[in-house]
């Protein structure tokens, strides 16, 4: 597959590094940038045959099969429109839009054009996430009750992120989009997000947008999603997930503590994304594009195009994430639980699933099994009719 890149900055280079390592039949061939000098440098660095500062020219070339958008948030809609006009499959970086209305228009564009819209949510493709989601789907931790994701670092690398109009927000739209979709992956993307409660603040930086936020997302089956995001964290990039189920728990540390430690007096250079120093004890990442999910993500996207199937992350997913974040911004302003408004919900429509109780026998629910320090085994039970709670000693067989 021949790939055109829209954008020549930080994330475009991450994507290009990943694409250069993909299957031999997929090839990055051209690039668009608003700055022709940056387009030329990107083309030279990655040995591309064509570059331009005309977006439509790049998208409409007959030798292009799929377009990757790695532009600032305020340019996503225009870029998707160019791909739709050219009838080219399009893969867009996160967040899909600055808000749900933009994201919905982009979803409608690709649907009407009959092209695939792939949502480039890399953290839903990391090796640890994919394996842990499989464990959840296999029933290893029972029903998911609570899923929490945290992303925090010293702040983004480009000026447009800090401009509220271009980005659509601050740390919540930049980082919260990752965390929201991660929690959806664990809880089940077919389960409807119902309402949210959110706090946000501008704690450090002289900007209009928020640089820290915490949110709770209530799902129709009673599960809770939670995110913690910040541009104020010092010490690198902290990516962590926690999942609690009725039968188990998952903890992931995705990036900050990598299991790779190195001391340097500062003679080196790049260590890892968002690393704040090149001296002292450092935590490099062995294969950054793979650990952050890029290689698995693009493989899934290209396979979906080739097989005429949907990838794991679609424009519809990007739209749902934007709808949840819209509700979070509303909640942060109102100080109340706010409903999530999703037009054309495609998942389960069940409203209330009820508690996930376990029967002990026909008369009792099991609350808990316990082994005491003395070695005694006990059961805590609740009568199904009277509601009385009782403790029973369990006699072990010889």
C-alpha positions in Angstrom: 0.0 0.0 0.0 1.3 3.5 -0.9 0.9 6.0 1.9 0.8 9.8 1.9 1.6 11.7 5.1 -0.2 15.0 6.0 2.1 16.8 8.4 5.9 16.8 9.0 6.2 17.4 12.7 6.8 15.4 15.8 4.0 12.8 15.5 4.5 12.5 11.7 8.1 11.4 12.4 6.9 8.9 15.0 4.5 7.5 12.4 7.1 7.5 9.6 9.6 5.6 11.8 6.9 3.0 12.4 5.8 2.8 8.7 9.3 2.4 7.5 9.5 -0.7 9.7 6.2 -2.2 8.4 5.5 -4.9 5.9 7.6 -4.6 2.7 4.5 -4.0 0.6 3.5 -0.9 2.4 5.5 2.3 1.5 5.5 5.9 2.6 5.8 7.8 -0.7 4.8 11.4 -0.2 4.3 14.2 2.3 2.3 17.4 2.7 3.3 20.3 5.0 2.1 23.9 5.3 5.8 24.8 5.2 7.5 23.7 1.9 10.9 23.7 3.5 9.8 21.3 6.2 8.1 19.2 3.6 11.3 18.9 1.6 13.3 18.0 4.7 10.9 15.3 5.7 10.9 13.9 2.2 14.7 13.9 2.2 15.0 12.3 5.6 12.6 9.5 4.7 13.6 9.3 1.0 10.1 10.1 -0.3 9.5 10.7 -4.0 7.1 13.6 -3.7 6.4 16.5 -1.3 4.1 19.6 -1.5 2.4 22.3 0.4 -0.9 21.6 -1.4 -3.0 19.2 0.6 -5.4 18.3 -2.3 -2.4 17.7 -4.6 -1.0 15.1 -2.2 -4.3 13.4 -1.4 -5.5 13.2 -5.0 -2.3 11.6 -6.5 -3.3 8.3 -8.3 -0.4 6.5 -6.7 -1.7 7.1 -3.1 -3.8 4.4 -1.5 -4.1 5.7 2.0 -3.5 9.0 3.8 -2.2 9.5 7.3 -3.2 12.7 9.1 -0.6 14.0 11.6 -1.7 17.6 11.7 -2.8 20.0 14.5 -6.3 19.3 15.8 -7.9 22.3 14.0 -6.8 21.0 10.6 -8.2 17.4 10.9 -11.6 18.2 9.5 -10.2 19.9 6.4 -7.8 17.0 5.9 -10.5 14.4 6.1 -12.6 16.4 3.6 -9.6 16.4 1.2 -9.3 12.6 1.6 -13.1 12.1 1.1 -13.0 14.2 -2.1 -10.1 12.1 -3.4 -11.8 8.8 -2.2 -8.7 7.8 -0.3 -8.8 5.8 2.9 -7.8 8.0 5.8 -6.1 7.3 9.2 -6.3 10.2 11.6 -4.3 10.9 14.7 -6.0 11.5 18.0 -8.2 13.3 19.0 -10.4 12.9 16.0 -11.9 16.4 16.5 -11.7 19.3 18.8 -15.2 18.4 19.9 -18.0 15.9 19.1 -19.6 18.0 16.4 -16.3 18.1 14.4 -15.8 14.4 14.9 -19.3 13.5 13.8 -18.9 15.5 10.6 -15.6 13.6 9.8 -17.4 10.3 10.6 -20.2 11.3 8.2 -17.6 12.3 5.5 -15.9 8.9 5.4 -19.2 7.0 5.6 -20.6 9.0 2.6 -17.4 8.6 0.6 -17.3 4.9 1.2 -13.7 5.0 2.5 -12.2 3.6 5.7 -11.7 6.0 8.6 -9.1 4.6 11.0 -8.6 6.3 14.4 -4.9 6.3 15.3 -5.2 5.7 19.1 -1.8 4.2 19.6 -2.1 3.4 23.3 -4.9 1.0 22.5 -2.4 -1.0 20.5 0.5 -1.4 23.0 1.6 -5.0 23.6 0.6 -4.8 27.3 -2.8 -3.3 26.5 -3.6 -5.9 23.8 -2.6 -8.8 26.1 -4.5 -7.4 29.1 -7.7 -6.8 27.1 -7.5 -10.3 25.8 -7.3 -11.5 29.4 -10.4 -9.4 30.3 -12.3 -10.8 27.3 -11.3 -14.4 28.3 -12.9 -13.8 31.7 -9.7 -13.8 33.7 -10.8 -11.0 36.0 -14.6 -11.4 35.8 -16.8 -8.5 35.1 -14.9 -5.2 35.0 -16.2 -2.8 37.7 -13.6 0.0 37.4 -11.0 1.0 34.8 -8.6 3.8 35.5 -6.0 5.3 33.1 -3.4 7.9 33.9 -1.2 10.0 31.5 0.9 12.8 32.8 4.0 14.5 31.5 5.7 18.0 31.5 3.6 19.2 28.5 3.4 18.9 24.7 6.2 19.7 22.3 4.5 22.1 19.8 3.1 25.6 20.2 -0.3 24.8 18.8 -1.1 22.4 21.7 -1.0 25.4 24.0 -3.4 27.4 21.9 -7.0 26.7 23.0 -8.5 27.6 19.6 -6.2 25.3 17.6 -6.2 22.4 20.0 -9.8 22.5 21.3 -8.7 22.3 25.0 -5.8 21.4 27.1 -4.5 18.3 28.8 -8.0 16.7 28.8 -8.5 16.7 25.1 -4.8 15.9 24.5 -4.3 13.1 27.0 -7.8 12.3 28.2 -8.7 11.0 24.8 -6.2 8.2 25.3 -7.4 7.4 28.8 -11.1 7.4 27.9 -10.6 5.0 25.0 -8.4 2.7 27.2 -11.1 2.5 29.8 -13.7 1.8 27.1 -11.5 -1.1 25.8 -11.5 -2.7 29.2 -15.2 -2.1 30.1 -16.4 -3.0 26.7 -16.9 -0.6 23.8 -20.5 -1.9 23.4 -21.4 -0.6 26.8 -22.8 2.9 26.7 -21.2 5.8 28.6 -24.0 7.4 30.4 -22.8 10.4 32.4 -19.6 12.1 33.7 -18.2 14.1 36.6 -15.1 16.0 36.0 -12.7 18.5 37.6 -10.1 20.5 35.7 -7.8 23.4 36.5 -5.0 25.5 35.1 -2.4 24.9 37.9 0.9 26.0 36.4 1.0 27.3 32.9 -0.1 30.8 31.6 -2.7 29.4 29.2 -6.5 29.6 28.7 -6.9 25.8 28.7 -6.6 23.3 31.6 -3.3 21.7 32.4 -4.7 19.1 34.8 -8.0 17.2 34.9 -9.6 14.2 36.7 -12.8 12.6 35.4 -15.3 9.8 36.3 -17.4 8.2 33.6 -20.4 6.1 34.5 -21.4 3.3 32.2 -24.8 1.7 31.7 -23.7 -1.6 33.2 -22.6 0.1 36.5 -18.9 0.1 35.6 -16.8 3.2 36.2 -14.1 4.7 34.0 -11.6 7.1 35.5 -8.9 9.3 34.0 -6.1 11.4 35.5 -4.2 13.7 33.1 -1.7 16.5 33.6 0.8 18.7 31.7 2.4 19.5 35.1 4.0 16.2 35.9 7.8 16.4 36.2 10.1 13.5 35.4 9.1 12.1 32.0 5.9 10.5 30.8 3.8 8.5 33.2 1.4 6.0 31.5 -0.4 3.7 33.9 -3.6 1.6 33.8 -5.5 -0.2 36.5 -8.5 -2.5 36.1 -10.6 -4.0 38.8 -12.9 -6.9 38.1 -15.1 -9.2 40.2 -12.4 -12.0 39.9 -9.2 -10.2 39.6 -7.1 -7.0 39.0 -4.7 -5.7 36.3 -2.0 -3.1 36.9 0.1 -1.8 34.0 3.0 0.6 34.0 3.5 1.3 30.3 6.3 3.8 30.0 7.9 5.6 32.9 9.6 2.6 34.6 10.6 0.5 31.6 12.8 -2.1 33.2 15.7 -0.4 31.3 17.8 1.9 33.6 21.0 3.8 32.6 23.2 6.3 34.4 24.8 9.1 32.3 26.8 12.3 33.1 24.9 13.9 30.2 27.0 13.1 27.2 24.2 11.4 25.3 21.1 12.9 23.6 17.5 11.5 23.1 16.4 9.1 25.8 12.6 8.7 25.5 9.5 10.8 24.7 9.0 13.6 27.3 12.2 12.7 29.1 13.3 15.9 30.9 17.0 15.2 31.3 19.9 13.3 29.6 21.9 13.0 32.8 21.6 11.0 36.0 19.6 7.8 36.2 17.5 7.5 33.0 14.8 5.2 31.8 15.2 4.6 28.1 12.8 2.6 26.0 14.1 -0.3 23.9 11.7 0.1 20.9 9.7 3.2 21.5 7.4 3.0 18.4 6.5 -0.6 19.3 6.0 0.0 23.1 3.7 2.9 22.3 1.6 0.8 20.0 2.4 2.3 16.6 3.6 -0.9 14.8 0.5 -2.9 15.9 -1.7 0.0 15.1 -0.6 0.4 11.5 -0.6 -3.3 10.9 -4.2 -3.5 12.0 -5.2 -0.5 9.9 -3.6 -1.8 6.7 -4.9 -5.3 7.2 -8.4 -3.9 7.7 -8.2 -1.9 4.4 -6.8 -5.0 2.6 -9.5 -7.3 4.0 -12.3 -4.8 3.8 -13.0 -5.1 7.5 -13.1 -2.6 10.4 -9.9 -1.9 12.4 -10.0 -2.0 16.2 -10.2 1.8 16.3 -12.5 3.6 13.9 -13.7 7.1 13.3 -16.8 6.1 15.2 -14.7 5.3 18.3 -13.0 8.7 17.9 -16.5 10.4 17.8 -17.6 8.6 21.0 -14.4 9.7 22.7 -15.0 13.3 21.7 -18.6 13.0 22.9 -17.4 11.8 26.3 -14.9 14.7 26.5 -17.5 17.2 25.6 -19.5 16.0 28.6 -16.4 16.2 30.8 -15.8 19.9 29.8 -19.5 20.6 30.6 -19.2 18.9 34.0 -16.0 20.7 34.9 -17.8 24.0 34.3 -21.1 23.1 36.0 -19.8 21.0 38.9 -22.5 18.4 38.3 -22.9 15.0 36.6 -23.5 15.7 32.9 -25.0 13.3 30.4 -23.0 12.0 27.4 -24.7 12.8 24.2 -24.0 10.3 21.4 -25.8 10.6 18.1 -26.4 7.2 16.5 -25.2 4.9 19.3 -24.2 1.5 17.9 -23.8 -0.5 21.1 -25.9 -2.2 23.7 -29.1 -0.2 24.7 -29.6 -1.9 28.1 -30.1 0.8 30.7 -29.5 -1.0 34.0 -27.7 -4.2 34.4 -28.0 -4.5 38.2 -25.3 -5.7 40.6 -23.1 -8.6 39.8 -24.1 -10.9 42.7 -22.9 -14.5 43.3 -25.2 -17.1 44.7 -23.8 -19.5 47.3 -26.9 -21.7 47.3 -30.7 -21.3 46.7 -31.0 -19.3 50.0 -27.8 -17.2 50.2 -25.6 -14.8 48.3 -21.9 -15.1 48.8 -20.3 -11.9 49.9 -16.8 -13.1 50.7 -14.6 -16.0 51.3 -11.8 -15.4 53.8 -8.8 -17.1 55.4 -7.9 -15.7 58.8 -4.3 -15.5 60.3 -5.2 -18.5 62.5 -5.8 -20.5 59.3 -9.5 -20.7 59.8 -11.7 -20.5 56.7 -14.8 -18.4 56.9 -17.7 -17.5 54.6 -19.7 -14.2 54.8 -23.2 -14.8 53.4 -26.4 -12.8 52.9 -29.9 -14.3 53.0 -31.7 -13.7 49.7 -35.1 -13.0 51.5 -34.4 -11.5 54.9 -31.2 -9.7 54.0 -29.5 -11.0 57.1 -25.7 -11.3 56.9 -24.0 -14.1 58.7 -20.5 -15.6 59.1 -19.9 -19.4 58.8 -16.9 -21.3 59.7 -15.8 -23.7 57.0 -14.5 -27.1 58.1 -11.7 -28.3 56.0 -11.6 -32.0 54.9 -8.7 -34.1 56.3 
